[in-house]
């Protein structure tokens, strides 16, 4: 573990914030490439009439071929939360996050968000994409574009000398300018040997605040926006599925990003 010099840690942070060596970042890049392959395969298979369970199986096949495992499958962060049953989260239309791979069939015009993770040689990669199924709706394309611009802005802010709050502020500014709803209950996070590590990276915040960004810090940057402009959400009885409170559609994009001396390094790009 490498502590960040000059930062005053909260007690709960002392044992969990770590900086990764260049060699460890290369290992994380290998895990990230598996995630990119999962997302590409699911996107290629997604079409009207295809069931979400079939897409989950596509992702499982990619993991098996790579000799990797899923940090999602069986994940249960709380004693009251049932273990997650899939290797990807598949969120359709008003589902913003944590959609369970059910037998639901995709329909023409659906908006699908796919969140995927992989563990390879003990290192985690985590990324997400949103795309239309079949015929795209103009309003969905606008929501996707705003969310992707926010991801790009957050990545651009992940540089030495900034703080986590600068990343959060960059994401939030794009989302608010696009008229989107933003909720900070769920957001980005540290990534390493575990899927969720410190620090937390909310999708809105104040610049100049939070953990300093130092070389070797790895974070998942993941904007998720609600098209209706309402910040609220609700959770289904399954304990996982998170929907917009107003029924509007949602988009979610994500990359695992390392802070380096040469600028942000995206670890979940395609090979």
C-alpha positions in Angstrom: 0.0 0.0 0.0 1.2 3.5 -0.9 -0.3 6.4 1.0 -0.7 9.7 -0.7 1.6 12.2 1.0 0.1 15.5 2.3 -3.5 14.3 2.4 -5.4 14.2 5.7 -7.1 10.8 5.6 -10.4 9.9 7.3 -10.0 6.8 9.4 -12.0 4.6 7.1 -9.7 5.6 4.2 -6.3 4.8 5.7 -6.4 1.1 4.9 -8.0 1.3 1.4 -6.6 4.0 -0.8 -3.7 2.5 -2.8 -1.6 3.7 -5.7 -0.6 1.2 -8.4 2.8 0.7 -10.0 3.3 0.8 -13.8 3.4 -3.0 -13.9 0.2 -3.3 -11.9 -1.5 -0.8 -14.3 -0.4 -3.1 -17.2 -2.1 -6.0 -15.4 -5.2 -3.9 -14.9 -5.1 -3.0 -18.6 -5.3 -6.7 -19.5 -8.4 -7.1 -17.3 -9.9 -3.9 -18.9 -9.4 -5.4 -22.4 -11.5 -8.4 -21.4 -14.3 -5.9 -20.3 -14.0 -4.1 -23.6 -14.4 -7.5 -25.4 -17.5 -8.3 -23.3 -19.1 -5.0 -24.1 -18.4 -5.3 -27.8 -19.8 -8.9 -27.9 -23.0 -7.9 -26.0 -23.5 -4.9 -28.3 -23.1 -7.0 -31.4 -25.6 -9.5 -30.1 -28.3 -7.0 -28.9 -31.2 -6.9 -31.3 -35.0 -6.8 -31.1 -36.3 -10.2 -29.9 -33.1 -11.1 -28.1 -33.5 -11.9 -24.4 -31.4 -10.3 -21.7 -30.4 -13.8 -20.4 -29.0 -14.5 -23.9 -26.8 -11.4 -23.7 -25.6 -12.4 -20.2 -24.5 -15.8 -21.7 -22.6 -13.9 -24.5 -20.7 -12.1 -21.8 -20.1 -15.3 -19.9 -18.6 -16.9 -23.0 -16.1 -14.0 -23.4 -15.0 -14.3 -19.8 -14.5 -18.1 -20.1 -12.5 -17.7 -23.3 -10.2 -15.1 -21.6 -9.8 -17.2 -18.4 -11.4 -14.4 -16.4 -14.1 -14.3 -13.8 -16.9 -11.8 -13.0 -16.9 -9.5 -10.0 -20.6 -9.0 -10.5 -21.8 -12.6 -10.3 -22.9 -13.4 -6.7 -22.0 -9.9 -5.5 -24.0 -9.0 -2.4 -22.8 -5.8 -0.7 -25.4 -5.9 2.1 -26.9 -8.8 4.1 -30.3 -7.7 2.8 -29.2 -7.7 -0.8 -29.7 -10.9 -2.8 -26.6 -12.1 -4.7 -26.5 -10.5 -8.2 -27.3 -13.3 -10.7 -25.5 -12.2 -13.8 -22.1 -11.2 -15.1 -23.4 -8.0 -16.6 -25.9 -5.4 -15.6 -28.5 -5.0 -18.4 -30.6 -1.8 -17.9 -33.4 -1.1 -20.4 -35.0 2.3 -20.9 -36.0 3.8 -17.5 -33.7 1.4 -15.7 -30.6 3.4 -14.9 -28.4 0.9 -13.1 -28.1 -2.7 -11.9 -30.6 -4.2 -14.3 -30.8 -8.0 -13.8 -30.4 -10.3 -16.9 -34.0 -11.6 -17.0 -35.8 -13.4 -19.9 -37.1 -10.0 -21.0 -36.9 -9.6 -24.8 -35.5 -6.4 -26.3 -37.8 -4.4 -28.5 -37.0 -2.1 -31.4 -36.3 1.4 -30.1 -35.2 0.3 -26.6 -32.2 2.0 -24.9 -29.8 -0.5 -23.4 -27.1 0.2 -20.9 -24.5 -2.6 -20.3 -22.2 -2.5 -17.3 -19.5 -5.2 -17.3 -16.6 -6.3 -15.1 -13.8 -8.8 -15.3 -11.2 -10.2 -12.9 -8.0 -11.4 -14.5 -5.0 -12.5 -12.5 -6.5 -10.8 -9.4 -7.1 -7.4 -11.0 -10.4 -5.8 -11.9 -11.7 -3.9 -14.9 -15.1 -2.1 -15.0 -16.8 -0.3 -17.8 -20.2 0.5 -19.2 -21.8 1.6 -22.5 -25.3 2.7 -23.6 -26.7 2.2 -27.1 -30.0 2.0 -28.9 -31.5 -1.3 -30.0 -32.7 -1.3 -33.6 -34.2 2.1 -34.6 -32.7 4.9 -32.4 -34.9 7.7 -31.0 -33.4 11.2 -31.4 -33.9 12.0 -27.7 -32.0 8.9 -26.8 -29.1 9.9 -29.0 -29.1 13.3 -27.3 -29.0 11.7 -23.9 -26.2 9.3 -24.9 -24.2 12.2 -26.4 -24.5 14.2 -23.2 -23.5 11.2 -21.0 -20.5 10.4 -23.2 -19.4 14.1 -23.2 -19.6 14.0 -19.4 -17.4 10.9 -19.3 -14.9 12.6 -21.5 -14.9 15.7 -19.3 -14.4 13.5 -16.2 -11.5 11.7 -17.8 -9.9 14.9 -18.9 -10.0 16.2 -15.3 -8.3 13.0 -13.9 -4.8 14.6 -13.9 -2.1 15.1 -11.3 -2.8 18.2 -9.3 -6.5 17.9 -9.4 -8.8 16.3 -6.8 -11.7 14.0 -7.0 -14.0 17.0 -6.7 -12.7 18.3 -10.0 -13.7 15.1 -11.8 -17.1 15.2 -10.2 -17.6 18.9 -11.0 -16.7 18.3 -14.7 -19.2 15.4 -15.0 -22.0 17.3 -13.3 -21.5 20.5 -15.3 -22.1 18.6 -18.6 -25.1 16.8 -17.2 -26.8 19.9 -15.9 -26.1 21.8 -19.1 -27.9 19.0 -20.9 -30.9 19.2 -18.6 -30.3 15.8 -17.1 -31.2 14.5 -13.7 -28.1 13.5 -11.6 -28.1 11.5 -8.4 -24.9 11.1 -6.4 -26.0 8.1 -4.3 -24.3 5.9 -6.9 -21.2 6.9 -8.9 -17.6 6.2 -9.6 -15.1 4.5 -7.3 -11.6 3.3 -6.9 -10.7 0.0 -8.7 -7.9 -2.4 -8.1 -8.0 -5.9 -6.5 -11.6 -5.2 -5.7 -14.4 -3.8 -7.8 -15.3 -1.1 -5.3 -12.5 0.7 -3.5 -11.9 4.2 -2.2 -12.2 6.9 -3.2 -15.8 7.6 -4.1 -16.2 9.6 -7.3 -19.7 11.2 -7.3 -21.2 12.5 -10.6 -21.5 16.0 -9.2 -19.3 17.9 -6.8 -17.2 20.9 -6.0 -13.9 21.5 -7.6 -10.8 21.5 -5.4 -12.4 19.2 -2.9 -11.7 15.5 -2.1 -8.8 13.1 -2.5 -5.8 14.5 -4.4 -5.1 12.8 -7.7 -1.7 11.2 -7.7 0.2 8.9 -10.1 -1.1 5.3 -9.8 -4.6 6.2 -8.5 -7.1 4.1 -10.4 -10.8 5.2 -10.5 -13.9 4.1 -12.4 -15.5 7.3 -13.8 -19.2 6.5 -14.6 -21.7 9.2 -15.4 -25.3 8.0 -15.3 -28.0 10.6 -16.2 -31.8 10.7 -16.2 -33.4 12.3 -19.3 -36.4 13.8 -17.4 -34.3 16.1 -15.3 -35.5 14.6 -12.0 -32.7 13.6 -9.7 -34.7 10.9 -7.9 -34.8 7.1 -8.5 -36.6 4.1 -7.0 -35.4 0.5 -6.5 -37.5 -2.5 -7.6 -38.5 -5.2 -5.2 -35.6 -7.4 -6.5 -33.2 -5.2 -4.5 -31.1 -4.3 -7.5 -33.0 -2.7 -10.4 -32.7 1.1 -10.1 -35.2 3.2 -12.1 -35.8 6.8 -12.7 -38.5 8.1 -10.4 -40.3 9.9 -13.2 -40.1 7.0 -15.7 -37.8 8.9 -18.1 -35.0 7.0 -19.8 -31.4 6.8 -18.5 -27.9 6.4 -19.9 -24.8 5.1 -18.2 -21.2 5.1 -19.5 -18.0 4.2 -17.7 -14.3 3.6 -18.0 -11.6 2.5 -15.6 -9.0 5.3 -15.6 -5.5 5.5 -14.1 -3.9 8.8 -13.2 -0.4 8.9 -14.6 2.5 11.3 -15.1 1.5 11.2 -18.8 -2.1 12.1 -18.2 -5.2 9.9 -17.8 -4.8 6.3 -19.0 -8.0 4.5 -19.9 -7.6 0.9 -19.0 -10.9 -0.4 -20.5 -10.5 0.6 -24.1 -10.7 -2.1 -26.8 -7.4 -3.8 -27.7 
